[in-house]
């Protein structure tokens, strides 16, 4: 499975650790940056990641910034993206089971790295439930 990943300066430390950890688990990681702790603008990495997921170059994505909100707001401008913000494992499960989020967004400044790992694992191992949730997802695009 190919996972695209991006962060701004606030999430870069967790991003790098997640890349190393997930690669050891056998996932192919596509890193969209940033790779520096210098202040940068999250849309500069969020848009390229969203495009890669929309084109099928990656199966899904992970994005981190300070609050997660900047990433989620930017990613969700893309019609093919359902970016879900999760700060706990139950939300990580529900954002896949109910919302079929194809990008997981986490608030690096508000969770521990251990929590970030647990959220990622829960999101990856959870299946979308379909049914009434598919009906709701079908109503998301602007008509
Ligand atoms: C960076 O200081 C911070 O604004 C950013 O990481 C994020 O929280 C924005 O939504």
Backbone and ligand atoms as CSV (ligand in chain L), in Angstrom:
chain,resi,resn,atom,element,x,y,z
A,1,UNK,N,N,0.842,-1.206,0.000
A,1,UNK,CA,C,0.000,0.000,0.000
A,1,UNK,C,C,0.876,1.254,0.000
A,2,UNK,N,N,0.495,2.215,-0.858
A,2,UNK,CA,C,1.247,3.475,-0.928
A,2,UNK,C,C,0.528,4.555,-0.129
A,3,UNK,N,N,1.248,5.164,0.791
A,3,UNK,CA,C,0.668,6.217,1.625
A,3,UNK,C,C,1.419,7.523,1.377
A,4,UNK,N,N,0.690,8.545,0.933
A,4,UNK,CA,C,1.275,9.886,0.807
A,4,UNK,C,C,1.257,10.547,2.182
A,5,UNK,N,N,2.280,11.335,2.475
A,5,UNK,CA,C,2.335,11.985,3.796
A,5,UNK,C,C,2.905,13.392,3.643
A,6,UNK,N,N,2.346,14.314,4.427
A,6,UNK,CA,C,2.878,15.682,4.396
A,6,UNK,C,C,2.680,16.325,5.767
A,7,UNK,N,N,3.436,17.384,5.992
A,7,UNK,CA,C,3.276,18.176,7.211
A,7,UNK,C,C,3.822,19.567,6.951
A,8,UNK,N,N,3.466,20.490,7.839
A,8,UNK,CA,C,4.185,21.765,7.868
A,8,UNK,C,C,5.270,21.642,8.943
A,9,UNK,N,N,5.883,22.768,9.304
A,9,UNK,CA,C,6.965,22.742,10.293
A,9,UNK,C,C,6.492,22.215,11.651
A,10,UNK,N,N,5.206,22.432,11.977
A,10,UNK,CA,C,4.679,21.993,13.280
A,10,UNK,C,C,4.542,20.473,13.350
A,11,UNK,N,N,4.432,19.831,12.198
A,11,UNK,CA,C,4.218,18.379,12.200
A,11,UNK,C,C,5.393,17.580,11.673
A,12,UNK,N,N,6.477,18.280,11.331
A,12,UNK,CA,C,7.571,17.588,10.627
A,12,UNK,C,C,8.241,16.506,11.468
A,13,UNK,N,N,8.343,16.725,12.767
A,13,UNK,CA,C,9.014,15.719,13.606
A,13,UNK,C,C,8.200,14.415,13.614
A,14,UNK,N,N,6.893,14.533,13.837
A,14,UNK,CA,C,6.047,13.333,13.828
A,14,UNK,C,C,6.032,12.712,12.443
A,15,UNK,N,N,6.001,13.539,11.410
A,15,UNK,CA,C,5.958,13.002,10.034
A,15,UNK,C,C,7.159,12.114,9.777
A,16,UNK,N,N,8.352,12.616,10.117
A,16,UNK,CA,C,9.563,11.840,9.841
A,16,UNK,C,C,9.556,10.522,10.605
A,17,UNK,N,N,9.112,10.597,11.868
A,17,UNK,CA,C,9.059,9.364,12.673
A,17,UNK,C,C,8.025,8.388,12.097
A,18,UNK,N,N,6.891,8.916,11.657
A,18,UNK,CA,C,5.853,8.042,11.087
A,18,UNK,C,C,6.348,7.382,9.804
A,19,UNK,N,N,7.090,8.131,8.983
A,19,UNK,CA,C,7.635,7.548,7.746
A,19,UNK,C,C,8.540,6.358,8.094
A,20,UNK,N,N,9.456,6.573,9.010
A,20,UNK,CA,C,10.394,5.495,9.376
A,20,UNK,C,C,9.645,4.277,9.924
A,21,UNK,N,N,8.702,4.549,10.780
A,21,UNK,CA,C,7.928,3.477,11.438
A,21,UNK,C,C,7.077,2.698,10.422
A,22,UNK,N,N,6.377,3.441,9.554
A,22,UNK,CA,C,5.483,2.782,8.588
A,22,UNK,C,C,6.275,2.052,7.507
A,23,UNK,N,N,7.431,2.593,7.114
A,23,UNK,CA,C,8.267,1.883,6.131
A,23,UNK,C,C,8.730,0.544,6.703
A,24,UNK,N,N,9.060,0.541,7.987
A,24,UNK,CA,C,9.481,-0.721,8.628
A,24,UNK,C,C,8.338,-1.734,8.631
A,25,UNK,N,N,7.112,-1.230,8.638
A,25,UNK,CA,C,5.950,-2.118,8.622
A,25,UNK,C,C,5.599,-2.562,7.197
A,26,UNK,N,N,6.338,-2.057,6.185
A,26,UNK,CA,C,6.127,-2.509,4.804
A,26,UNK,C,C,5.310,-1.580,3.938
A,27,UNK,N,N,4.887,-0.428,4.476
A,27,UNK,CA,C,4.136,0.531,3.653
A,27,UNK,C,C,5.109,1.326,2.794
A,28,UNK,N,N,4.674,1.646,1.562
A,28,UNK,CA,C,5.481,2.519,0.703
A,28,UNK,C,C,5.045,3.959,0.968
A,29,UNK,N,N,5.968,4.787,1.410
A,29,UNK,CA,C,5.630,6.155,1.802
A,29,UNK,C,C,6.077,7.149,0.721
A,30,UNK,N,N,5.191,8.066,0.364
A,30,UNK,CA,C,5.539,9.139,-0.573
A,30,UNK,C,C,5.508,10.439,0.227
A,31,UNK,N,N,6.672,11.030,0.391
A,31,UNK,CA,C,6.826,12.197,1.267
A,31,UNK,C,C,6.701,13.498,0.473
A,32,UNK,N,N,5.689,14.295,0.811
A,32,UNK,CA,C,5.487,15.578,0.135
A,32,UNK,C,C,6.080,16.756,0.915
A,33,UNK,N,N,6.876,16.470,1.947
A,33,UNK,CA,C,7.489,17.550,2.720
A,33,UNK,C,C,6.520,18.114,3.751
A,34,UNK,N,N,6.937,19.100,4.451
A,34,UNK,CA,C,8.236,19.729,4.467
A,34,UNK,C,C,9.225,18.842,5.212
A,35,UNK,N,N,10.486,19.059,4.986
A,35,UNK,CA,C,11.489,18.286,5.701
A,35,UNK,C,C,12.323,19.187,6.596
A,36,UNK,N,N,11.758,20.340,6.930
A,36,UNK,CA,C,12.486,21.324,7.728
A,36,UNK,C,C,11.572,21.850,8.838
A,37,UNK,N,N,12.188,22.313,9.928
A,37,UNK,CA,C,11.407,22.915,11.012
A,37,UNK,C,C,11.220,24.421,10.773
A,38,UNK,N,N,11.709,24.908,9.645
A,38,UNK,CA,C,11.524,26.328,9.323
A,38,UNK,C,C,10.074,26.596,8.934
A,39,UNK,N,N,9.567,27.718,9.369
A,39,UNK,CA,C,8.165,28.048,9.122
A,39,UNK,C,C,7.822,27.999,7.629
A,40,UNK,N,N,6.719,27.317,7.311
A,40,UNK,CA,C,6.271,27.225,5.912
A,40,UNK,C,C,4.740,27.218,5.891
A,41,UNK,N,N,4.175,27.245,4.680
A,41,UNK,CA,C,2.725,27.356,4.504
A,41,UNK,C,C,2.121,25.999,4.135
A,42,UNK,N,N,1.238,25.474,4.998
A,42,UNK,CA,C,0.710,24.117,4.797
A,42,UNK,C,C,0.044,23.876,3.430
A,43,UNK,N,N,-0.602,24.887,2.779
A,43,UNK,CA,C,-1.196,24.568,1.461
A,43,UNK,C,C,-0.159,24.132,0.419
A,44,UNK,N,N,1.081,24.568,0.600
A,44,UNK,CA,C,2.126,24.218,-0.373
A,44,UNK,C,C,2.415,22.716,-0.422
A,45,UNK,N,N,2.116,22.010,0.651
A,45,UNK,CA,C,2.297,20.551,0.636
A,45,UNK,C,C,0.949,19.823,0.596
A,46,UNK,N,N,-0.099,20.451,1.117
A,46,UNK,CA,C,-1.414,19.783,1.160
A,46,UNK,C,C,-1.990,19.605,-0.254
A,47,UNK,N,N,-1.885,20.627,-1.106
A,47,UNK,CA,C,-2.448,20.495,-2.465
A,47,UNK,C,C,-1.757,19.394,-3.279
A,48,UNK,N,N,-0.416,19.348,-3.307
A,48,UNK,CA,C,0.222,18.252,-4.062
A,48,UNK,C,C,-0.144,16.866,-3.522
A,49,UNK,N,N,-0.255,16.734,-2.193
A,49,UNK,CA,C,-0.656,15.436,-1.631
A,49,UNK,C,C,-2.077,15.083,-2.085
A,50,UNK,N,N,-2.975,16.047,-2.024
A,50,UNK,CA,C,-4.365,15.796,-2.424
A,50,UNK,C,C,-4.424,15.355,-3.885
A,51,UNK,N,N,-3.658,16.027,-4.734
A,51,UNK,CA,C,-3.665,15.670,-6.159
A,51,UNK,C,C,-3.149,14.248,-6.372
A,52,UNK,N,N,-2.136,13.854,-5.626
A,52,UNK,CA,C,-1.584,12.501,-5.760
A,52,UNK,C,C,-2.621,11.453,-5.350
A,53,UNK,N,N,-3.360,11.715,-4.292
A,53,UNK,CA,C,-4.388,10.766,-3.855
A,53,UNK,C,C,-5.525,10.743,-4.886
A,54,UNK,N,N,-5.921,11.910,-5.380
A,54,UNK,CA,C,-7.004,11.969,-6.379
A,54,UNK,C,C,-6.631,11.214,-7.657
A,55,UNK,N,N,-5.364,11.312,-8.051
A,55,UNK,CA,C,-4.912,10.642,-9.288
A,55,UNK,C,C,-4.638,9.156,-9.081
A,56,UNK,N,N,-4.684,8.691,-7.843
A,56,UNK,CA,C,-4.414,7.288,-7.570
A,56,UNK,C,C,-2.935,6.961,-7.478
A,57,UNK,N,N,-2.106,8.003,-7.411
A,57,UNK,CA,C,-0.658,7.764,-7.258
A,57,UNK,C,C,-0.343,7.264,-5.846
A,58,UNK,N,N,-1.243,7.541,-4.922
A,58,UNK,CA,C,-1.156,7.001,-3.563
A,58,UNK,C,C,-2.534,6.451,-3.214
A,59,UNK,N,N,-2.567,5.436,-2.350
A,59,UNK,CA,C,-3.860,4.846,-1.964
A,59,UNK,C,C,-4.597,5.708,-0.956
A,60,UNK,N,N,-3.831,6.433,-0.145
A,60,UNK,CA,C,-4.423,7.281,0.877
A,60,UNK,C,C,-3.336,8.241,1.362
A,61,UNK,N,N,-3.692,9.113,2.313
A,61,UNK,CA,C,-2.708,10.089,2.769
A,61,UNK,C,C,-2.805,10.360,4.259
A,62,UNK,N,N,-1.720,10.890,4.782
A,62,UNK,CA,C,-1.651,11.333,6.179
A,62,UNK,C,C,-1.090,12.751,6.164
A,63,UNK,N,N,-1.723,13.669,6.909
A,63,UNK,CA,C,-1.247,15.058,6.952
A,63,UNK,C,C,-1.217,15.539,8.398
A,64,UNK,N,N,-0.181,16.286,8.721
A,64,UNK,CA,C,-0.039,16.823,10.083
A,64,UNK,C,C,0.290,18.308,10.022
A,65,UNK,N,N,-0.377,19.083,10.878
A,65,UNK,CA,C,0.075,20.450,11.138
A,65,UNK,C,C,-0.187,20.708,12.618
A,66,UNK,N,N,-0.073,21.933,13.079
A,66,UNK,CA,C,-0.210,22.196,14.504
A,66,UNK,C,C,-1.564,21.760,15.035
A,67,UNK,N,N,-2.617,22.305,14.476
A,67,UNK,CA,C,-3.976,21.973,14.911
A,67,UNK,C,C,-4.625,20.903,14.038
A,68,UNK,N,N,-4.104,20.710,12.850
A,68,UNK,CA,C,-4.734,19.832,11.859
A,68,UNK,C,C,-5.756,20.571,11.017
A,69,UNK,N,N,-6.209,21.712,11.482
A,69,UNK,CA,C,-7.295,22.404,10.778
A,69,UNK,C,C,-6.858,22.974,9.429
A,70,UNK,N,N,-5.684,23.589,9.383
A,70,UNK,CA,C,-5.222,24.155,8.110
A,70,UNK,C,C,-5.123,23.086,7.041
A,71,UNK,N,N,-4.576,21.947,7.408
A,71,UNK,CA,C,-4.460,20.830,6.458
A,71,UNK,C,C,-5.850,20.338,6.041
A,72,UNK,N,N,-6.726,20.125,7.007
A,72,UNK,CA,C,-8.053,19.588,6.680
A,72,UNK,C,C,-8.837,20.548,5.788
A,73,UNK,N,N,-8.781,21.836,6.115
A,73,UNK,CA,C,-9.519,22.825,5.327
A,73,UNK,C,C,-9.001,22.839,3.886
A,74,UNK,N,N,-7.686,22.800,3.732
A,74,UNK,CA,C,-7.091,22.830,2.388
A,74,UNK,C,C,-7.393,21.548,1.623
A,75,UNK,N,N,-7.160,20.414,2.240
A,75,UNK,CA,C,-7.349,19.126,1.563
A,75,UNK,C,C,-8.789,18.944,1.104
A,76,UNK,N,N,-9.732,19.399,1.925
A,76,UNK,CA,C,-11.139,19.189,1.591
A,76,UNK,C,C,-11.655,20.127,0.495
A,77,UNK,N,N,-10.817,21.017,-0.008
A,77,UNK,CA,C,-11.172,21.789,-1.212
A,77,UNK,C,C,-11.173,20.893,-2.445
A,78,UNK,N,N,-10.499,19.747,-2.347
A,78,UNK,CA,C,-10.393,18.824,-3.483
A,78,UNK,C,C,-11.593,17.880,-3.479
A,79,UNK,N,N,-12.275,17.796,-4.607
A,79,UNK,CA,C,-13.494,16.988,-4.689
A,79,UNK,C,C,-13.261,15.505,-4.378
A,80,UNK,N,N,-12.068,15.020,-4.694
A,80,UNK,CA,C,-11.807,13.596,-4.481
A,80,UNK,C,C,-11.239,13.271,-3.109
A,81,UNK,N,N,-11.185,14.265,-2.259
A,81,UNK,CA,C,-10.583,14.046,-0.935
A,81,UNK,C,C,-11.629,14.129,0.164
A,82,UNK,N,N,-11.551,13.169,1.082
A,82,UNK,CA,C,-12.290,13.254,2.340
A,82,UNK,C,C,-11.234,13.209,3.439
A,83,UNK,N,N,-10.867,14.395,3.915
A,83,UNK,CA,C,-9.827,14.498,4.945
A,83,UNK,C,C,-10.504,14.601,6.298
A,84,UNK,N,N,-10.158,13.700,7.195
A,84,UNK,CA,C,-10.777,13.671,8.522
A,84,UNK,C,C,-9.756,13.936,9.608
A,85,UNK,N,N,-10.111,14.840,10.500
A,85,UNK,CA,C,-9.227,15.221,11.612
A,85,UNK,C,C,-9.471,14.286,12.797
A,86,UNK,N,N,-8.407,13.669,13.292
A,86,UNK,CA,C,-8.554,12.753,14.426
A,86,UNK,C,C,-7.500,13.047,15.484
A,87,UNK,N,N,-7.924,13.067,16.738
A,87,UNK,CA,C,-7.005,13.319,17.861
A,87,UNK,C,C,-7.112,12.208,18.908
A,88,UNK,N,N,-7.818,11.145,18.574
A,88,UNK,CA,C,-7.928,9.987,19.459
A,88,UNK,C,C,-8.232,8.761,18.615
A,89,UNK,N,N,-8.036,7.566,19.188
A,89,UNK,CA,C,-8.167,6.349,18.385
A,89,UNK,C,C,-9.615,6.075,17.958
A,90,UNK,N,N,-10.582,6.434,18.801
A,90,UNK,CA,C,-11.971,6.171,18.423
A,90,UNK,C,C,-12.397,7.072,17.252
A,91,UNK,N,N,-11.885,8.295,17.246
A,91,UNK,CA,C,-12.172,9.164,16.100
A,91,UNK,C,C,-11.439,8.643,14.866
A,92,UNK,N,N,-10.232,8.134,15.063
A,92,UNK,CA,C,-9.489,7.532,13.946
A,92,UNK,C,C,-10.248,6.365,13.336
A,93,UNK,N,N,-10.904,5.588,14.179
A,93,UNK,CA,C,-11.713,4.467,13.676
A,93,UNK,C,C,-12.951,4.977,12.943
A,94,UNK,N,N,-13.660,5.911,13.585
A,94,UNK,CA,C,-14.927,6.386,13.016
A,94,UNK,C,C,-14.734,7.154,11.714
A,95,UNK,N,N,-13.615,7.863,11.607
A,95,UNK,CA,C,-13.399,8.665,10.401
A,95,UNK,C,C,-13.182,7.758,9.178
A,96,UNK,N,N,-12.787,6.508,9.405
A,96,UNK,CA,C,-12.727,5.538,8.307
A,96,UNK,C,C,-14.057,4.787,8.207
A,97,UNK,N,N,-14.550,4.261,9.325
A,97,UNK,CA,C,-15.757,3.423,9.316
A,97,UNK,C,C,-16.970,4.183,8.788
A,98,UNK,N,N,-17.105,5.437,9.163
A,98,UNK,CA,C,-18.301,6.202,8.794
A,98,UNK,C,C,-18.074,7.201,7.655
A,99,UNK,N,N,-16.891,7.816,7.612
A,99,UNK,CA,C,-16.638,8.877,6.620
A,99,UNK,C,C,-15.729,8.426,5.489
A,100,UNK,N,N,-15.186,7.226,5.595
A,100,UNK,CA,C,-14.248,6.692,4.595
A,100,UNK,C,C,-13.175,7.721,4.237
A,101,UNK,N,N,-12.620,8.363,5.249
A,101,UNK,CA,C,-11.595,9.390,5.022
A,101,UNK,C,C,-10.415,8.789,4.263
A,102,UNK,N,N,-10.083,9.406,3.127
A,102,UNK,CA,C,-8.910,8.913,2.385
A,102,UNK,C,C,-7.648,9.687,2.758
A,103,UNK,N,N,-7.801,10.720,3.576
A,103,UNK,CA,C,-6.637,11.358,4.192
A,103,UNK,C,C,-6.916,11.512,5.687
A,104,UNK,N,N,-5.990,11.037,6.498
A,104,UNK,CA,C,-6.077,11.186,7.948
A,104,UNK,C,C,-5.268,12.421,8.337
A,105,UNK,N,N,-5.902,13.332,9.059
A,105,UNK,CA,C,-5.217,14.549,9.499
A,105,UNK,C,C,-5.094,14.520,11.022
A,106,UNK,N,N,-3.913,14.901,11.528
A,106,UNK,CA,C,-3.706,14.892,12.986
A,106,UNK,C,C,-3.082,16.210,13.448
A,107,UNK,N,N,-3.443,16.646,14.663
A,107,UNK,CA,C,-2.933,17.905,15.226
A,107,UNK,C,C,-1.670,17.670,16.044
A,108,UNK,N,N,-0.515,17.823,15.422
A,108,UNK,CA,C,0.748,17.416,16.053
A,108,UNK,C,C,1.014,18.137,17.371
A,109,UNK,N,N,0.523,19.373,17.498
A,109,UNK,CA,C,0.806,20.124,18.724
A,109,UNK,C,C,-0.117,19.753,19.888
A,110,UNK,N,N,-1.081,18.864,19.636
A,110,UNK,CA,C,-2.071,18.551,20.671
A,110,UNK,C,C,-2.151,17.076,21.025
A,111,UNK,N,N,-1.308,16.251,20.400
A,111,UNK,CA,C,-1.300,14.818,20.725
A,111,UNK,C,C,0.156,14.358,20.867
A,112,UNK,N,N,0.343,13.269,21.592
A,112,UNK,CA,C,1.693,12.703,21.712
A,112,UNK,C,C,2.015,11.926,20.440
A,113,UNK,N,N,3.301,11.654,20.238
A,113,UNK,CA,C,3.673,10.838,19.072
A,113,UNK,C,C,3.079,9.438,19.203
A,114,UNK,N,N,3.077,8.904,20.405
A,114,UNK,CA,C,2.494,7.562,20.634
A,114,UNK,C,C,1.018,7.550,20.220
A,115,UNK,N,N,0.308,8.618,20.569
A,115,UNK,CA,C,-1.100,8.698,20.172
A,115,UNK,C,C,-1.216,8.757,18.647
A,116,UNK,N,N,-0.332,9.524,18.001
A,116,UNK,CA,C,-0.363,9.609,16.537
A,116,UNK,C,C,-0.195,8.215,15.924
A,117,UNK,N,N,0.731,7.425,16.467
A,117,UNK,CA,C,0.928,6.056,15.957
A,117,UNK,C,C,-0.341,5.221,16.131
A,118,UNK,N,N,-0.950,5.334,17.304
A,118,UNK,CA,C,-2.146,4.527,17.590
A,118,UNK,C,C,-3.311,4.924,16.680
A,119,UNK,N,N,-3.438,6.232,16.425
A,119,UNK,CA,C,-4.510,6.710,15.532
A,119,UNK,C,C,-4.276,6.174,14.115
A,120,UNK,N,N,-3.044,6.269,13.639
A,120,UNK,CA,C,-2.722,5.790,12.288
A,120,UNK,C,C,-3.056,4.306,12.155
A,121,UNK,N,N,-2.650,3.500,13.143
A,121,UNK,CA,C,-2.900,2.066,13.076
A,121,UNK,C,C,-4.397,1.767,13.050
A,122,UNK,N,N,-5.131,2.463,13.906
A,122,UNK,CA,C,-6.585,2.238,13.978
A,122,UNK,C,C,-7.245,2.599,12.649
A,123,UNK,N,N,-6.848,3.735,12.084
A,123,UNK,CA,C,-7.413,4.195,10.802
A,123,UNK,C,C,-7.070,3.211,9.678
A,124,UNK,N,N,-5.819,2.737,9.639
A,124,UNK,CA,C,-5.410,1.819,8.569
A,124,UNK,C,C,-6.117,0.475,8.680
A,125,UNK,N,N,-6.347,-0.004,9.906
A,125,UNK,CA,C,-6.898,-1.364,10.051
A,125,UNK,C,C,-8.431,-1.389,10.012
A,126,UNK,N,N,-9.049,-0.210,10.014
A,126,UNK,CA,C,-10.513,-0.152,10.013
A,126,UNK,C,C,-11.045,-0.153,8.580
A,127,UNK,N,N,-12.154,-0.867,8.364
A,127,UNK,CA,C,-12.819,-0.873,7.053
A,127,UNK,C,C,-14.006,0.076,7.062
A,128,UNK,N,N,-14.261,0.686,5.913
A,128,UNK,CA,C,-15.457,1.517,5.729
A,128,UNK,C,C,-16.690,0.629,5.849
A,129,UNK,N,N,-17.712,1.100,6.553
A,129,UNK,CA,C,-18.903,0.280,6.787
A,129,UNK,C,C,-19.909,0.322,5.641
A,130,UNK,N,N,-19.812,1.333,4.760
A,130,UNK,CA,C,-20.741,1.409,3.636
A,130,UNK,C,C,-22.168,1.670,4.105
A,131,UNK,N,N,-23.142,1.143,3.347
A,131,UNK,CA,C,-24.554,1.271,3.721
A,131,UNK,C,C,-24.993,2.721,3.819
A,132,UNK,N,N,-25.584,3.079,4.957
A,132,UNK,CA,C,-26.103,4.441,5.131
A,132,UNK,C,C,-24.980,5.474,5.055
A,133,UNK,N,N,-23.761,5.040,5.403
A,133,UNK,CA,C,-22.628,5.981,5.348
A,133,UNK,C,C,-22.228,6.273,3.904
A,134,UNK,N,N,-22.369,5.274,3.022
A,134,UNK,CA,C,-22.108,5.514,1.597
A,134,UNK,C,C,-23.128,6.513,1.050
A,135,UNK,N,N,-24.381,6.361,1.447
A,135,UNK,CA,C,-25.430,7.289,0.990
A,135,UNK,C,C,-25.073,8.719,1.396
A,136,UNK,N,N,-24.585,8.890,2.596
A,136,UNK,CA,C,-24.232,10.232,3.089
A,136,UNK,C,C,-23.018,10.783,2.340
A,137,UNK,N,N,-22.034,9.935,2.110
A,137,UNK,CA,C,-20.841,10.362,1.371
A,137,UNK,C,C,-21.215,10.781,-0.048
A,138,UNK,N,N,-22.163,10.057,-0.633
A,138,UNK,CA,C,-22.603,10.378,-1.999
A,138,UNK,C,C,-23.221,11.785,-2.069
A,139,UNK,N,N,-23.701,12.291,-0.939
A,139,UNK,CA,C,-24.326,13.627,-0.921
A,139,UNK,C,C,-23.340,14.751,-0.643
A,140,UNK,N,N,-22.078,14.435,-0.408
A,140,UNK,CA,C,-21.093,15.461,-0.053
A,140,UNK,C,C,-20.739,16.391,-1.217
A,141,UNK,N,N,-20.460,15.868,-2.426
A,141,UNK,CA,C,-20.014,16.782,-3.492
A,141,UNK,C,C,-21.032,17.891,-3.763
A,142,UNK,N,N,-20.537,19.083,-4.072
A,142,UNK,CA,C,-21.405,20.217,-4.396
A,142,UNK,C,C,-22.130,19.915,-5.693
A,143,UNK,N,N,-23.461,20.104,-5.676
A,143,UNK,CA,C,-24.259,19.792,-6.873
A,143,UNK,C,C,-24.388,20.977,-7.792
L,1,LIG,C1,C,1.683,26.881,12.365
L,1,LIG,O1,O,2.112,27.752,13.354
L,1,LIG,C2,C,0.210,26.557,12.529
L,1,LIG,O2,O,-0.563,27.668,12.271
L,1,LIG,C3,C,-0.170,25.420,11.627
L,1,LIG,O3,O,0.622,24.322,11.921
L,1,LIG,C4,C,-1.589,24.922,11.716
L,1,LIG,O4,O,-1.967,24.726,13.048
L,1,LIG,C5,C,-2.573,25.633,10.939
L,1,LIG,O5,O,-3.727,25.224,10.799
